[in-house]
Amino acid sequence: MTHLLQAIRSKGIGAVEDVTAVVLETDGRFSVLSRSQTGSGSSLQDVRKPVRAQPGK
């Protein structure tokens, strides 16, 4: 979690709520996209969306 927060801060983002996506790249680095940077989201086409746990399971 520390590395993730560090990656967010390094992009100048002060609130996790302002992050649209964090991608673990094939080289081990995190790519962080803020809400203002996402645009159409076309750069995320090859990224799998996380599977979210369902409440009660």
Summary of the structure (lengths in Angstrom):
residues: 57
radius of gyration: 12.5
end to end distance: 23.4
largest distance: 36.0
contacts: 94
relative contact order: 0.18
helix: 33%
strand: 19%
